[in-house]
Amino acid sequence: MSAYERYNGWSRAQLLRRIMQLEAGEVLTPEPNVGPTAQGIYTHEAEKAKSKKPRPYDVSAQASRKIALRFCYDGAYYSGLAAQSSQVTPLPTVEETIWDAMCIARLVDPEKGMEGAGWSRCGRTDAGVSAAGQVVALWVRSRSMDERTIRSRNEETPVKDELDAMPVRISEEEELPYVATLNRLLPPTIRIQAWSPVSPHFSSRFDCQYRHYKYFFTLGAPHSLTWQRQSSSHFPKRLDITRMRKAAARLVGEHDFRNLCKVDASKQITNFVRRIDGATIDEVAVGWPTTQEAPVHLPVTPANEPMFVLNLRGSAFLYHQVRNIVAVLFMVGAGLEEPTIMDALINVRPGAVLQDHARTINWILSLPDDATPDKILFRALGTPANDLTVFETKPSYEMAADRPLMLWECGFLPTHVSWRADTYDGPFDAISSAKEYTPTLKATSQLHAQWTQTSIHAELYRHFVLSSASTKTSALPSQSTFAAACTPMVPAPADQEPSKQGVQLVPLGNGATRPTTRYIPLTMRPRDVSYEVKNEKWRTGKGKRRAEKKAASGAAQD
């Protein structure tokens, strides 16, 4: 008997017991045709029970329905959201991990794959990018509703009678515990938050009303912590939030964002016009605020380093659009560019930004709530200048880091989605709030425990900084008083102004900067080729080879 055959049916406890036996030097030689029992002792009866093949479970023969799943994940542990069938990724993807869990739970048919399950995603995120409210939709096994006839019609399978293509209610209220089941199988870096019954024609991508992104950043290290002239996390005067807000407000409305994204020629995109519904830079509240009226913030003083967040909401986003926008905002905040550079980058042809401005003013006036800070600031900035630089193509610059970016929310109409965490499958307005414990509360407590761990980890590193030398002196004391050790501090530098640096630092987010001896303004940098040239080059090159390979593969199968 091979080692695989011998241990394949063992439980985790049995395998641990066997490892301890081997480490203790115990020799355990099983007799032929003998398997392990629950106590780890070999018997002939256990082997006979093991040899019985389990009945195959046909998921496609079970009742099924279409649902949407809302979940969060830490992007540091995954090679992006979308499953990659054509290439091997260094880390698993989020979709692959969730799909494997659903296959183990027998909620989907592994043989049909994600495409056969009608899988659709809302907002695609790249490697390193996280999400707090990502949404996917797919067909899954159900014990409450049977919509297989509708699914068959959608898949162009003949239906005998139109009346047969109707959903069948199996149970009045209870559905399978999707949230609890998947969270037991998934790693702690992915948590299912809720599920929702949806229409058989629902698409999490095309039915989404908006995507809301957040990008977190600090002002940069205060002057008192800059003990090196070229510190990687410090730049003169820190970030100017007022300048950054003026630049961000110019994004509101409908614009051509070809210069604030990365052109993916494989997508063959020719329309780069997108609408930004909201763009604000807000200070991150401290603790767990329960109201929006008076959140607690860390005071912005020379000794503090509060956290800020760019809130960006729009109907759809281009490839790397948020990270390119943040990169330009950082240049503005560091004093390297003027806030008007944002107007210039969306001025893709003469007079384009003026047309955008007039259209945006009319759009803001038509909104029921036009008193948000970004829209008030947009109107206060006035009409853009007539002599702005025209950027027909993108200037060369490096986009911001991926780690601080988060997809915060995917918004849907209440008539399309009604999120719930338990097994209740009745009307949304009848959901009881009296339940004291649900799978979502369990997931929330698990996430809070992880937040506690990372917060303590961050505090440890803050104390590492406090225990190191400062700008006042390069020496460290051999001892300190008990009171000083209880509340450590950074000695104030003699010179309250930051020293002039020979190297200018361009902030990139996540504590990273790019040093340069001479900063070149965006208006003077080399320009990229047009998207038409990139699309044509891909069509006649890689795209043509891919099409020929696909055609040859299809002919071979025939």
BAFIKOL-288890 format. One record per residue (C-alpha): residue number from 1; residue in one letter; x, z, y. Coordinates in steps of 0.02 Angstrom, whole numbers, plus 50000, padded with zeros to 5 digits. Example, Ala and Ser with C-alpha at 12.3 -4.5 7.8 and 13.67 -1.06 7.14 Angstrom:
<sites>
SITE_1_a_50615_50390_49775 $
SITE_2_s_50684_50357_49947 $
</sites>
This chain:
<sites>
SITE_1_m_50000_50000_50000 $
SITE_2_s_50069_49950_50171 $
SITE_3_a_50087_50075_50312 $
SITE_4_y_49952_49985_50410 $
SITE_5_e_49829_49996_50265 $
SITE_6_r_49872_50177_50236 $
SITE_7_y_49847_50237_50415 $
SITE_8_n_49721_50112_50483 $
SITE_9_g_49570_50222_50448 $
SITE_10_w_49646_50387_50502 $
SITE_11_s_49577_50485_50648 $
SITE_12_r_49682_50547_50793 $
SITE_13_a_49689_50723_50719 $
SITE_14_q_49747_50655_50551 $
SITE_15_l_49883_50551_50631 $
SITE_16_l_49946_50700_50732 $
SITE_17_r_49948_50806_50575 $
SITE_18_r_50048_50674_50483 $
SITE_19_i_50174_50661_50626 $
SITE_20_m_50201_50849_50620 $
SITE_21_q_50227_50839_50431 $
SITE_22_l_50358_50703_50451 $
SITE_23_e_50448_50798_50590 $
SITE_24_a_50450_50953_50480 $
SITE_25_g_50531_50852_50340 $
SITE_26_e_50383_50865_50221 $
SITE_27_v_50368_50726_50094 $
SITE_28_l_50193_50667_50059 $
SITE_29_t_50182_50533_49927 $
SITE_30_p_50006_50471_49896 $
SITE_31_e_49951_50411_49727 $
SITE_32_p_49903_50229_49709 $
SITE_33_n_49729_50181_49771 $
SITE_34_v_49711_50347_49861 $
SITE_35_g_49660_50373_50043 $
SITE_36_p_49651_50518_50168 $
SITE_37_t_49506_50638_50181 $
SITE_38_a_49453_50731_50337 $
SITE_39_q_49574_50870_50288 $
SITE_40_g_49720_50750_50265 $
SITE_41_i_49721_50768_50073 $
SITE_42_y_49720_50610_49967 $
SITE_43_t_49574_50585_49848 $
SITE_44_h_49510_50438_49748 $
SITE_45_e_49335_50462_49819 $
SITE_46_a_49398_50444_49997 $
SITE_47_e_49483_50280_49954 $
SITE_48_k_49324_50215_49874 $
SITE_49_a_49225_50261_50030 $
SITE_50_k_49355_50175_50136 $
SITE_51_s_49351_50016_50032 $
SITE_52_k_49166_49990_50072 $
SITE_53_k_49155_49860_50208 $
SITE_54_p_49044_49909_50355 $
SITE_55_r_48897_49798_50393 $
SITE_56_p_48937_49677_50534 $
SITE_57_y_48853_49718_50698 $
SITE_58_d_48782_49565_50783 $
SITE_59_v_48765_49604_50969 $
SITE_60_s_48680_49438_51003 $
SITE_61_a_48538_49488_50887 $
SITE_62_q_48500_49642_50992 $
SITE_63_a_48389_49654_51146 $
SITE_64_s_48484_49611_51304 $
SITE_65_r_48459_49610_51492 $
SITE_66_k_48560_49572_51647 $
SITE_67_i_48629_49717_51747 $
SITE_68_a_48751_49748_51889 $
SITE_69_l_48890_49877_51879 $
SITE_70_r_48968_49964_52028 $
SITE_71_f_49141_50040_52001 $
SITE_72_c_49301_50095_52085 $
SITE_73_y_49482_50074_52032 $
SITE_74_d_49660_50110_52088 $
SITE_75_g_49744_49941_52108 $
SITE_76_a_49921_50010_52083 $
SITE_77_y_49894_50011_51894 $
SITE_78_y_49825_49834_51875 $
SITE_79_s_49874_49653_51903 $
SITE_80_g_49721_49622_52010 $
SITE_81_l_49535_49620_51969 $
SITE_82_a_49505_49452_51886 $
SITE_83_a_49549_49422_51703 $
SITE_84_q_49687_49293_51681 $
SITE_85_s_49664_49181_51531 $
SITE_86_s_49798_49054_51577 $
SITE_87_q_49944_49171_51609 $
SITE_88_v_50018_49335_51551 $
SITE_89_t_50015_49473_51682 $
SITE_90_p_50140_49618_51690 $
SITE_91_l_49996_49742_51695 $
SITE_92_p_49819_49729_51627 $
SITE_93_t_49683_49670_51746 $
SITE_94_v_49532_49774_51791 $
SITE_95_e_49409_49652_51714 $
SITE_96_e_49505_49644_51551 $
SITE_97_t_49503_49834_51539 $
SITE_98_i_49317_49847_51574 $
SITE_99_w_49277_49704_51455 $
SITE_100_d_49375_49786_51313 $
SITE_101_a_49278_49948_51341 $
SITE_102_m_49113_49854_51336 $
SITE_103_c_49163_49768_51174 $
SITE_104_i_49208_49936_51094 $
SITE_105_a_49040_50005_51151 $
SITE_106_r_48955_49851_51076 $
SITE_107_l_48870_49811_51239 $
SITE_108_v_48929_49630_51237 $
SITE_109_d_48977_49497_51110 $
SITE_110_p_49168_49482_51103 $
SITE_111_e_49160_49309_51023 $
SITE_112_k_49063_49234_51170 $
SITE_113_g_49183_49306_51297 $
SITE_114_m_49153_49347_51479 $
SITE_115_e_49088_49174_51519 $
SITE_116_g_48960_49187_51379 $
SITE_117_a_48903_49353_51452 $
SITE_118_g_48867_49271_51621 $
SITE_119_w_49001_49375_51706 $
SITE_120_s_49007_49364_51897 $
SITE_121_r_49114_49465_52018 $
SITE_122_c_49082_49505_52201 $
SITE_123_g_49249_49524_52290 $
SITE_124_r_49410_49470_52205 $
SITE_125_t_49558_49585_52239 $
SITE_126_d_49743_49550_52206 $
SITE_127_a_49873_49657_52120 $
SITE_128_g_49898_49823_52209 $
SITE_129_v_49732_49815_52303 $
SITE_130_s_49602_49948_52262 $
SITE_131_a_49413_49952_52271 $
SITE_132_a_49288_50092_52301 $
SITE_133_g_49130_49989_52274 $
SITE_134_q_49167_49833_52173 $
SITE_135_v_49020_49748_52086 $
SITE_136_v_49004_49636_51933 $
SITE_137_a_48849_49571_51845 $
SITE_138_l_48827_49519_51663 $
SITE_139_w_48711_49517_51512 $
SITE_140_v_48723_49675_51404 $
SITE_141_r_48635_49754_51257 $
SITE_142_s_48480_49852_51306 $
SITE_143_r_48356_49972_51228 $
SITE_144_s_48234_49964_51373 $
SITE_145_m_48212_49779_51412 $
SITE_146_d_48228_49618_51313 $
SITE_147_e_48263_49463_51418 $
SITE_148_r_48341_49355_51283 $
SITE_149_t_48213_49217_51304 $
SITE_150_i_48252_49202_51489 $
SITE_151_r_48437_49205_51450 $
SITE_152_s_48413_49066_51324 $
SITE_153_r_48322_48961_51453 $
SITE_154_n_48463_48989_51578 $
SITE_155_e_48587_48933_51445 $
SITE_156_e_48484_48773_51418 $
SITE_157_t_48427_48827_51246 $
SITE_158_p_48255_48753_51204 $
SITE_159_v_48110_48874_51226 $
SITE_160_k_47950_48837_51129 $
SITE_161_d_47828_48905_51256 $
SITE_162_e_47846_48955_51439 $
SITE_163_l_47755_49117_51398 $
SITE_164_d_47891_49157_51273 $
SITE_165_a_48020_49154_51413 $
SITE_166_m_47960_49321_51482 $
SITE_167_p_48047_49490_51481 $
SITE_168_v_47983_49614_51353 $
SITE_169_r_47976_49799_51398 $
SITE_170_i_48039_49899_51248 $
SITE_171_s_48044_50072_51326 $
SITE_172_e_47954_50137_51478 $
SITE_173_e_48094_50236_51557 $
SITE_174_e_48256_50265_51463 $
SITE_175_e_48399_50140_51456 $
SITE_176_l_48567_50150_51368 $
SITE_177_p_48690_50269_51454 $
SITE_178_y_48799_50131_51526 $
SITE_179_v_48890_50241_51652 $
SITE_180_a_48930_50385_51534 $
SITE_181_t_48977_50272_51388 $
SITE_182_l_49098_50162_51485 $
SITE_183_n_49180_50307_51577 $
SITE_184_r_49220_50389_51410 $
SITE_185_l_49312_50231_51356 $
SITE_186_l_49395_50182_51520 $
SITE_187_p_49557_50255_51591 $
SITE_188_p_49538_50379_51735 $
SITE_189_t_49599_50246_51858 $
SITE_190_i_49433_50153_51834 $
SITE_191_r_49267_50242_51856 $
SITE_192_i_49095_50165_51835 $
SITE_193_q_48987_50236_51975 $
SITE_194_a_48814_50163_51942 $
SITE_195_w_48715_50022_51864 $
SITE_196_s_48564_49925_51923 $
SITE_197_p_48435_49814_51840 $
SITE_198_v_48444_49642_51918 $
SITE_199_s_48356_49475_51904 $
SITE_200_p_48414_49358_51765 $
SITE_201_h_48468_49238_51902 $
SITE_202_f_48566_49370_52000 $
SITE_203_s_48747_49332_52048 $
SITE_204_s_48856_49471_52115 $
SITE_205_r_48955_49340_52212 $
SITE_206_f_48820_49233_52292 $
SITE_207_d_48688_49369_52315 $
SITE_208_c_48810_49482_52408 $
SITE_209_q_48763_49502_52592 $
SITE_210_y_48931_49566_52653 $
SITE_211_r_49101_49633_52599 $
SITE_212_h_49176_49782_52689 $
SITE_213_y_49365_49808_52681 $
SITE_214_k_49470_49955_52739 $
SITE_215_y_49656_49956_52777 $
SITE_216_f_49739_50126_52802 $
SITE_217_f_49893_50159_52908 $
SITE_218_t_49978_50294_53012 $
SITE_219_l_50049_50282_53188 $
SITE_220_g_50226_50287_53121 $
SITE_221_a_50348_50431_53114 $
SITE_222_p_50356_50537_53273 $
SITE_223_h_50516_50540_53375 $
SITE_224_s_50562_50712_53306 $
SITE_225_l_50574_50643_53129 $
SITE_226_t_50681_50491_53166 $
SITE_227_w_50849_50552_53109 $
SITE_228_q_50915_50376_53079 $
SITE_229_r_50928_50245_53214 $
SITE_230_q_50852_50117_53095 $
SITE_231_s_50725_50222_53002 $
SITE_232_s_50616_50116_52888 $
SITE_233_s_50457_50204_52946 $
SITE_234_h_50490_50217_53133 $
SITE_235_f_50478_50097_53279 $
SITE_236_p_50488_50136_53466 $
SITE_237_k_50337_50222_53544 $
SITE_238_r_50239_50217_53378 $
SITE_239_l_50084_50106_53362 $
SITE_240_d_49974_50082_53514 $
SITE_241_i_49796_50100_53448 $
SITE_242_t_49716_50043_53611 $
SITE_243_r_49808_49876_53604 $
SITE_244_m_49764_49855_53421 $
SITE_245_r_49579_49886_53456 $
SITE_246_k_49578_49754_53592 $
SITE_247_a_49653_49629_53470 $
SITE_248_a_49534_49677_53328 $
SITE_249_a_49379_49660_53438 $
SITE_250_r_49424_49477_53466 $
SITE_251_l_49392_49445_53281 $
SITE_252_v_49205_49480_53296 $
SITE_253_g_49097_49327_53272 $
SITE_254_e_49119_49159_53188 $
SITE_255_h_49294_49083_53196 $
SITE_256_d_49412_48968_53104 $
SITE_257_f_49534_49084_53015 $
SITE_258_r_49655_48954_52944 $
SITE_259_n_49799_49040_53037 $
SITE_260_l_49751_49213_52973 $
SITE_261_c_49749_49179_52786 $
SITE_262_k_49849_49099_52648 $
SITE_263_v_49796_48922_52601 $
SITE_264_d_49770_48911_52413 $
SITE_265_a_49782_48724_52377 $
SITE_266_s_49712_48745_52201 $
SITE_267_k_49544_48793_52280 $
SITE_268_q_49543_48634_52387 $
SITE_269_i_49462_48727_52532 $
SITE_270_t_49425_48625_52687 $
SITE_271_n_49314_48746_52783 $
SITE_272_f_49401_48902_52851 $
SITE_273_v_49260_48961_52964 $
SITE_274_r_49203_49137_52924 $
SITE_275_r_49099_49267_53016 $
SITE_276_i_49163_49442_53051 $
SITE_277_d_49016_49561_53075 $
SITE_278_g_49120_49713_53125 $
SITE_279_a_49302_49753_53165 $
SITE_280_t_49348_49929_53220 $
SITE_281_i_49501_50041_53208 $
SITE_282_d_49448_50220_53176 $
SITE_283_e_49537_50384_53147 $
SITE_284_v_49512_50447_52970 $
SITE_285_a_49414_50609_52967 $
SITE_286_v_49491_50765_52889 $
SITE_287_g_49406_50848_52742 $
SITE_288_w_49233_50800_52678 $
SITE_289_p_49119_50765_52828 $
SITE_290_t_48933_50782_52796 $
SITE_291_t_48875_50700_52958 $
SITE_292_q_48933_50552_53061 $
SITE_293_e_48904_50636_53228 $
SITE_294_a_49054_50751_53237 $
SITE_295_p_49186_50720_53102 $
SITE_296_v_49344_50824_53113 $
SITE_297_h_49502_50728_53158 $
SITE_298_l_49684_50775_53168 $
SITE_299_p_49734_50780_53353 $
SITE_300_v_49845_50636_53408 $
SITE_301_t_49999_50727_53475 $
SITE_302_p_50185_50688_53470 $
SITE_303_a_50202_50810_53325 $
SITE_304_n_50057_50744_53220 $
SITE_305_e_50041_50585_53119 $
SITE_306_p_49855_50554_53094 $
SITE_307_m_49786_50421_52978 $
SITE_308_f_49691_50272_53047 $
SITE_309_v_49590_50138_52959 $
SITE_310_l_49543_49960_53003 $
SITE_311_n_49361_49931_52957 $
SITE_312_l_49325_49747_52931 $
SITE_313_r_49156_49680_52876 $
SITE_314_g_49105_49499_52847 $
SITE_315_s_48999_49388_52739 $
SITE_316_a_49151_49316_52650 $
SITE_317_f_49340_49319_52665 $
SITE_318_l_49479_49193_52636 $
SITE_319_y_49630_49219_52524 $
SITE_320_h_49739_49360_52597 $
SITE_321_q_49638_49356_52758 $
SITE_322_v_49632_49544_52784 $
SITE_323_r_49819_49570_52755 $
SITE_324_n_49862_49429_52876 $
SITE_325_i_49749_49503_53008 $
SITE_326_v_49829_49674_52986 $
SITE_327_a_50003_49599_53002 $
SITE_328_v_49960_49527_53173 $
SITE_329_l_49877_49691_53227 $
SITE_330_f_50037_49784_53182 $
SITE_331_m_50139_49664_53292 $
SITE_332_v_50019_49698_53435 $
SITE_333_g_50022_49886_53406 $
SITE_334_a_50213_49888_53403 $
SITE_335_g_50218_49799_53571 $
SITE_336_l_50292_49640_53498 $
SITE_337_e_50139_49533_53536 $
SITE_338_e_49998_49540_53664 $
SITE_339_p_49817_49571_53609 $
SITE_340_t_49775_49394_53668 $
SITE_341_i_49879_49323_53524 $
SITE_342_m_49724_49347_53416 $
SITE_343_d_49628_49228_53529 $
SITE_344_a_49768_49102_53515 $
SITE_345_l_49775_49108_53324 $
SITE_346_i_49590_49065_53310 $
SITE_347_n_49610_48929_53442 $
SITE_348_v_49641_48792_53314 $
SITE_349_r_49599_48652_53436 $
SITE_350_p_49585_48643_53626 $
SITE_351_g_49434_48742_53686 $
SITE_352_a_49390_48810_53512 $
SITE_353_v_49404_48994_53560 $
SITE_354_l_49295_48967_53714 $
SITE_355_q_49158_48890_53606 $
SITE_356_d_49175_49034_53482 $
SITE_357_h_49161_49161_53623 $
SITE_358_a_48999_49088_53692 $
SITE_359_r_48923_49077_53519 $
SITE_360_t_48975_49256_53479 $
SITE_361_i_48897_49324_53640 $
SITE_362_n_48730_49245_53594 $
SITE_363_w_48744_49312_53417 $
SITE_364_i_48782_49490_53478 $
SITE_365_l_48633_49487_53595 $
SITE_366_s_48520_49439_53450 $
SITE_367_l_48573_49588_53344 $
SITE_368_p_48459_49741_53333 $
SITE_369_d_48610_49854_53359 $
SITE_370_d_48738_49779_53479 $
SITE_371_a_48808_49947_53540 $
SITE_372_t_48946_49965_53410 $
SITE_373_p_49121_49996_53483 $
SITE_374_d_49191_49827_53432 $
SITE_375_k_49047_49728_53509 $
SITE_376_i_49050_49831_53669 $
SITE_377_l_49237_49799_53683 $
SITE_378_f_49215_49614_53643 $
SITE_379_r_49098_49592_53792 $
SITE_380_a_49209_49699_53904 $
SITE_381_l_49361_49589_53868 $
SITE_382_g_49277_49441_53951 $
SITE_383_t_49301_49255_53924 $
SITE_384_p_49469_49202_53849 $
SITE_385_a_49593_49109_53959 $
SITE_386_n_49588_48919_53968 $
SITE_387_d_49776_48899_53944 $
SITE_388_l_49790_48983_53774 $
SITE_389_t_49913_48911_53648 $
SITE_390_v_49832_48797_53520 $
SITE_391_f_49882_48839_53341 $
SITE_392_e_49829_48689_53238 $
SITE_393_t_49929_48761_53093 $
SITE_394_k_49989_48934_53047 $
SITE_395_p_50151_49006_53120 $
SITE_396_s_50273_49087_53001 $
SITE_397_y_50249_49276_52980 $
SITE_398_e_50244_49403_52839 $
SITE_399_m_50076_49477_52789 $
SITE_400_a_50048_49665_52776 $
SITE_401_a_50076_49768_52618 $
SITE_402_d_49943_49768_52481 $
SITE_403_r_49935_49953_52434 $
SITE_404_p_49836_50020_52586 $
SITE_405_l_49699_49889_52566 $
SITE_406_m_49532_49935_52487 $
SITE_407_l_49371_49844_52456 $
SITE_408_w_49253_49979_52516 $
SITE_409_e_49081_49907_52486 $
SITE_410_c_48983_49754_52429 $
SITE_411_g_48813_49751_52512 $
SITE_412_f_48653_49684_52432 $
SITE_413_l_48471_49676_52478 $
SITE_414_p_48372_49829_52418 $
SITE_415_t_48252_49708_52332 $
SITE_416_h_48396_49641_52227 $
SITE_417_v_48493_49799_52182 $
SITE_418_s_48441_49980_52153 $
SITE_419_w_48590_50084_52097 $
SITE_420_r_48562_50228_51975 $
SITE_421_a_48686_50332_51875 $
SITE_422_d_48580_50396_51731 $
SITE_423_t_48472_50311_51600 $
SITE_424_y_48314_50302_51707 $
SITE_425_d_48243_50125_51711 $
SITE_426_g_48082_50151_51806 $
SITE_427_p_48037_50107_51986 $
SITE_428_f_48174_50146_52110 $
SITE_429_d_48061_50247_52224 $
SITE_430_a_48015_50360_52078 $
SITE_431_i_48193_50416_52041 $
SITE_432_s_48197_50605_52043 $
SITE_433_s_48330_50695_52142 $
SITE_434_a_48303_50858_52047 $
SITE_435_k_48434_50822_51914 $
SITE_436_e_48581_50937_51936 $
SITE_437_y_48707_50841_51832 $
SITE_438_t_48724_50654_51805 $
SITE_439_p_48864_50542_51740 $
SITE_440_t_48905_50496_51920 $
SITE_441_l_48929_50679_51966 $
SITE_442_k_49049_50694_51820 $
SITE_443_a_49143_50539_51878 $
SITE_444_t_49147_50608_52055 $
SITE_445_s_49220_50773_51995 $
SITE_446_q_49353_50677_51897 $
SITE_447_l_49397_50575_52052 $
SITE_448_h_49406_50735_52156 $
SITE_449_a_49527_50809_52030 $
SITE_450_q_49638_50655_52047 $
SITE_451_w_49626_50668_52237 $
SITE_452_t_49682_50850_52224 $
SITE_453_q_49834_50799_52123 $
SITE_454_t_49886_50659_52242 $
SITE_455_s_49855_50770_52395 $
SITE_456_i_49969_50903_52325 $
SITE_457_h_50096_50768_52284 $
SITE_458_a_50089_50708_52466 $
SITE_459_e_50108_50886_52529 $
SITE_460_l_50262_50910_52421 $
SITE_461_y_50342_50759_52502 $
SITE_462_r_50293_50821_52676 $
SITE_463_h_50387_50982_52637 $
SITE_464_f_50535_50878_52575 $
SITE_465_v_50540_50803_52751 $
SITE_466_l_50524_50974_52832 $
SITE_467_s_50669_51040_52728 $
SITE_468_s_50785_50898_52781 $
SITE_469_a_50892_50876_52936 $
SITE_470_s_50807_50823_53098 $
SITE_471_t_50861_50729_53253 $
SITE_472_k_50914_50890_53338 $
SITE_473_t_51058_50922_53220 $
SITE_474_s_51132_50851_53061 $
SITE_475_a_51166_51026_52993 $
SITE_476_l_51051_51135_52889 $
SITE_477_p_51043_51327_52897 $
SITE_478_s_51113_51426_52753 $
SITE_479_q_50963_51543_52759 $
SITE_480_s_50801_51572_52855 $
SITE_481_t_50680_51713_52889 $
SITE_482_f_50528_51737_52779 $
SITE_483_a_50410_51691_52921 $
SITE_484_a_50506_51529_52958 $
SITE_485_a_50501_51481_52774 $
SITE_486_c_50314_51514_52764 $
SITE_487_t_50274_51395_52907 $
SITE_488_p_50418_51269_52917 $
SITE_489_m_50432_51158_53070 $
SITE_490_v_50536_51018_53140 $
SITE_491_p_50648_51071_53286 $
SITE_492_a_50604_50978_53446 $
SITE_493_p_50737_50850_53492 $
SITE_494_a_50832_50873_53653 $
SITE_495_d_50788_50696_53708 $
SITE_496_q_50599_50678_53708 $
SITE_497_e_50608_50490_53721 $
SITE_498_p_50654_50382_53571 $
SITE_499_s_50826_50307_53581 $
SITE_500_k_50841_50120_53603 $
SITE_501_q_50875_50033_53441 $
SITE_502_g_50987_49883_53419 $
SITE_503_v_50873_49820_53281 $
SITE_504_q_50688_49789_53310 $
SITE_505_l_50572_49838_53168 $
SITE_506_v_50414_49743_53126 $
SITE_507_p_50290_49860_53039 $
SITE_508_l_50213_49794_52878 $
SITE_509_g_50108_49942_52822 $
SITE_510_n_50129_50071_52684 $
SITE_511_g_50285_50140_52769 $
SITE_512_a_50378_49973_52762 $
SITE_513_t_50457_49877_52905 $
SITE_514_r_50556_49717_52926 $
SITE_515_p_50714_49735_53034 $
SITE_516_t_50761_49594_53151 $
SITE_517_t_50899_49582_53281 $
SITE_518_r_50795_49467_53392 $
SITE_519_y_50606_49459_53380 $
SITE_520_i_50535_49284_53396 $
SITE_521_p_50357_49276_53466 $
SITE_522_l_50226_49191_53358 $
SITE_523_t_50204_49052_53486 $
SITE_524_m_50386_49002_53463 $
SITE_525_r_50397_49011_53273 $
SITE_526_p_50398_48862_53154 $
SITE_527_r_50225_48803_53100 $
SITE_528_d_50164_48771_52925 $
SITE_529_v_50099_48603_52867 $
SITE_530_s_49912_48572_52880 $
SITE_531_y_49791_48618_52742 $
SITE_532_e_49754_48432_52718 $
SITE_533_v_49936_48401_52672 $
SITE_534_k_49938_48551_52553 $
SITE_535_n_49777_48497_52468 $
SITE_536_e_49837_48318_52446 $
SITE_537_k_50005_48376_52376 $
SITE_538_w_49916_48486_52247 $
SITE_539_r_49793_48349_52198 $
SITE_540_t_49931_48222_52165 $
SITE_541_g_50047_48349_52084 $
SITE_542_k_49998_48505_51991 $
SITE_543_g_49812_48468_51999 $
SITE_544_k_49836_48295_51922 $
SITE_545_r_49946_48363_51783 $
SITE_546_r_49820_48500_51747 $
SITE_547_a_49678_48374_51737 $
SITE_548_e_49777_48262_51620 $
SITE_549_k_49820_48409_51508 $
SITE_550_k_49638_48463_51502 $
SITE_551_a_49582_48286_51460 $
SITE_552_a_49712_48272_51322 $
SITE_553_s_49658_48440_51250 $
SITE_554_g_49475_48385_51249 $
SITE_555_a_49517_48221_51164 $
SITE_556_a_49616_48312_51030 $
SITE_557_q_49469_48426_50992 $
SITE_558_d_49352_48277_50976 $
</sites>
